[in-house]
């Protein structure tokens, strides 16, 4: 039994930043940037919840978390509303809401703010996820799928919100901090899923999680008195290149597949893309969708997979296809999804005119 991804939507904050602009501003502060080995042109565009100069000034943990609470609620509500509209589903039809974030802290959790704003039932099941990093969005989709296999008549709303710009530390001159500033962007993604349906679009046929041993210190956040300090060990691409192939091979065998027609990886960044291509023996076009998303919005951590899935649907044709959904997060953890694409039938706007169906979400901003 498969669960159907009925819609995917995304939301971006108002402030646009070109990575080259950030690199130049950071370079005036830190001569160490002469060692930064990624071309600015490869980094592309990011969106921030506050102007660049304000983001680079940094803030204390309290101020950053207050800003997170405000922006996370707005972005999460926007993405969720768009996903519900695209699914043609009223909010009171949602039976489980899964919220995902790792760049701030709320208690009560984000879902408690979204439920009344969206008009959801007060008895909706709530599942907040806070510590899975970039793999959190893919893990949440997998959890939604597992819930729907038990309750196929229900609907699940997944909302991922990340504001990495609020974790920037102005006094931290490490390359981890600089790399994170240039790699990550702010934004939100959401999806509505239903179970036991045979509808056109994307479906989830299977999922798997894999924790790579002895990699706990390679990726994540270190919480200090002044806030989050990012950990981005330069060994990460090598670990992915070494271990991803076997994990995906085992997963494909379990799915009864010899090859994937497409790969939807969260938009991690150029070095991770190259490691994925090496591990899975992909030709360069194999991650084109993820590369496009990274260039246009950057890595939005757990929300990145939703941007990738939206753009993916635009690139898929009229032939059924099997694909791999992939999220990589702290641990180091791998979240894998067996995706199926069932092409929608041509939609007729009026007699004699045929337009391409669009079963998933709205267009990428």
N, C-alpha and C positions, 0 to 999 in steps of 0.2 A: 504494500500500500504506500502510495506517495502522498506527500503534502504539496500543495500548490502555493507558489509565491504569487498572490493575487495582485500585488502592487509594490512598487519601490519608489520612494521619493527622497529628496535631499534638500537641505537648506544651508545657505552660506551667510556669514555676517557681512556687514557693509564695507569694511575697509580692505581694499585690494593692495597687495604688496608684491612687487617683483623681487624675486630672490636676489637678483643682481644689486638692487637698491639696498636690501638688507646687508648683503656682503660688503658693500662699500661703506655703509654706516658702521658696521662692526669693525671693519678694517681700520677706521680712524681711531678706534679705541684700543684694539688689540693687534700689535704687530705679528703675533703668532699666526694670524690668518694667512700669512705668506706660505704656510705649510698646508693649507687646505687644498686638497688635490682633486676636487670636483669642479668642473667648469660651471660658472654661474648660469650659462645658457642651458645647461642640462637640468637645472633646478626648476625653472619656470615661475609660475604665479602661485601666490598664497592669499587667503582671505583671513582677516583678523577681526576680533570683536572690538578692538580699539586701535587708534592710529599707531603707526609703526614706532614713532618716537616715544609714545607713551608705553608701548609694549616693551621696548628695549630699556626703559628706565627701571623696570622691575618694581616689585612691591613686596611687602611683608606677607606672611602666610594668611593673616586675618583679612587684609584688604583683598588679596587675590581670591580667597574663598568667597567673600561677599560678591565680588564681581562674577565669579563662576556661577553662583546661585542665580543671579539675575540673567546672565546670558544663556545658561543651560536651559532654563525654563522657556525662554523665548524661542531659541533654536529648536528645542525638542518639540514644542507645541506646533511650530510651523511645519517641521518635517512630518510629524504624525498626522496633522490635518490634511496635508497633501496626499499622504499615503491612503488615508481613509477615503478621501474624495476619489482618488484614482481607482480604488477598489469598489466604489459605489456602495460603501458600507457605512451605516450610522455607527457612531461611537459606542452606543449601548449594545451593539452586537458583539463587542469584543469580550472574550471570556478570560483571557490571560494577557497581561502586559508585562513585557520584559524590557527593562531599561538598563543601558550599558554606559559606563563612563569610567575613566581612570585618572582624569586630570583635575578633579575637585572632589569635595566631600559634602554630602547633604544627609541630614538626619532630622525629619523623615526623608526618605529617599525621593528621587526625582519623580517617580510615578505618583506619589501622593499629591504633587502639584499639578501633574498633567491630567489626572483622572477628573477632577471637577472642571478644569478648563475645557477639556475636550467633550465633556458631557457623558462620561462613561459611568456604568453602573457602580454603586458603592461596594458591591460584592465581587467585583472583578478580582481575579487572582493576581498577585503582584510578585514579581521576581526581579529584584535589582542585582546587577552584576558589577563589581567595582574593581577587580584586581586581575583581569585577564589581558590588559593592555591592548595591543593592536589585534590580537586574535579574538577579542571579545565579541565583535559583531558576528563573526562566523560561528562562534560557539553559541551565541544567542539564537541564531537561525537553526542550529542543530537542536537546541533545547526545544524550540518551538515545534520542530518536526517531530520530536519524540512525544511531546504532549499530544499532538494531533493524531499520532498513531493510536493512542489510547482513547482519545475523544474526537473522532473524525468529524463530528457534526459542529465542532466549535471553531472559533476564530482567535488568532493570536496577533497582537500588535507588538512589534519589536522596535525600540527607539534607542539609537546610539548617539550620544552627544559628547564631543571632545573639544576642549579649549586649551590646547597645548601652549599657546602664547602666554597664558597666565602662569606657567611654570618656569618661565625664563628667569635666570638669576644674573642680574647685572654685575655682581661681584665675582662670579664664577668664570674664570678665564680658561677653563678646560675645553678641549676640542669636543668633548661630548656635548657640552652646553651650546657651543657654536653650531655644531652639526645639527642638533635638534632644532635650533632656531631657523635654520635654512631648510630643513626637511619637512617639518610639521606645519600644518595649517589648522584653522578652526572650522568647525562645521558640524552638521548633524545629518543622520540618515535614518530612515524608517521603512518598515515593510509590514504588510498585512498578509498573513498566511491562513489558508484553510485546508482542511483534511478531507481525504477520500473523494477527491474531485478528479474529473477527467476533462480539464479545460486547457485551452491553448496557453502557451507561455512557458515560464520556468517552473520546474518541479524539483523537489529534493527527494532522491531515491534512497540515499543512505548517507551516514556520517561516521566520522571516526576522530578520536583525539589521540595524540602521541606526545609524551613528555620525553625530551631528549635528556639522558642522564648527565649529571655533573655539569650543568650549564646554568645554574641558578644565578650566578653573578654576572652573566653576559648581557642582560637586557632588563631594564625596568626603571624604577624610581628609588632613590634613597631619600627618606623624609628626615630633614634636619630642622633646626629651630627656625630657620628663615623660609622653609617651604620645601617643595620638591626639587631634587637634583637628579637629572636624567643620567642613566647609565647606558651607554652604547659602546660595548666592547668591540674593538675592531676585528675580533675573532669570529663575529657572528656570520659574515658571509661564508667563511670557510666551513663553519659548522653546518650551515644550510646545504652547501655544496656536497658535504660529506654524507649527511644523514637523511636528507629529504627524499632522495631517489628510492631508497629501500622502503621508507614508510609509505610513499605513494604507490610503489609497486605492490606491496602487500595489500593496500587498500583496493587497488584496481583489480587484483586477483579475487578478492572477496566480493567485488561488484560484478565479476564475470566479464571484465573488459580487458582488452589487450592494449588499447590506446585511447587517448582522450581527443575529442574533436576540438575542444577549446579549453583554455585555462583561465579562470577568473581569480586572480590573486589580489589581495589588498595592496594598495599602492604604496609599497614600502620604501622604494627609492632605487636609484640606478645600481648600486653595488649588490643589493638583495635581488634585484631582477636578474642580474648576470649570474648570481649563484643559483637561482631557480632554474634558469635556462640550462646551466651546466648540469645540475642534478637530474633534470627531467629530459635532457637532450632535446631541448626545444630549439627550433630555428628562431631567429630574432622576431619574426612576426607573431610568434606564439604568445607574447605578453604585450602586444600592441595596445590593447584596451587599457591595461593597467598602466602602461607608460603614458598614454594620453591623459588619464586621470591624474597621475602624479604631476605632469606638466601643467595642468589646468588648475589644480587645487592643492597639490601636495599630498603628503601623508596625513590623514585625519584620524589616525589611530583606529579605534574600533569602528568608526563610522566609514572608513575607507571602502569596505567591501560593498556598501550600498551604492556608492558612487560608481564602483566598477560594474556592478550588476546592471545599473541603469544604462550605462554606456554599452555594455555587452549586448543588450537586447537590440540596440540600434544596428549592431554589426552582424547579427545572426541572420541567416537567410531563410529560405523556404523549405529547407530539408531538416528533418529531425536530427538532433545531435546530442551526444553525451559529453559532459564537461566536468572539470574538476574545479571546485571552489576551495580556496586556500587562504588561511589566515595564519600568521606567524606572530607569536607573542612571547612574553617573559616566561621563563621556565627552564630552557627554551621549549615552548609548546607549539605543536602543529594542530590546526583544526582543519579537517578535510570534509568536503561535501561532494557527493555524486549528484550532479545536476543533469536534468534532462530538459531539452528544448523541444517543444511541440509548436510548430509554426501556426500562427493564427490564420484563419481563412481571410481572403481579401474582403475588406469592408466596402460596401457600396454607399457612397454619400447620396447619390441620386442616380436614376437610370442612366447607364452608359458611362458613369465615372466610377472607377475603382481606386480606393486609397489603401495604403498599407495599414494593417491593424496595429494597434499599440496597446498590448495587454498589460504592460508593466510601466507604471509611473509617469512622471513628466520629464521633460527634456532637461539635460544638464545645463545649468546656468553658464 
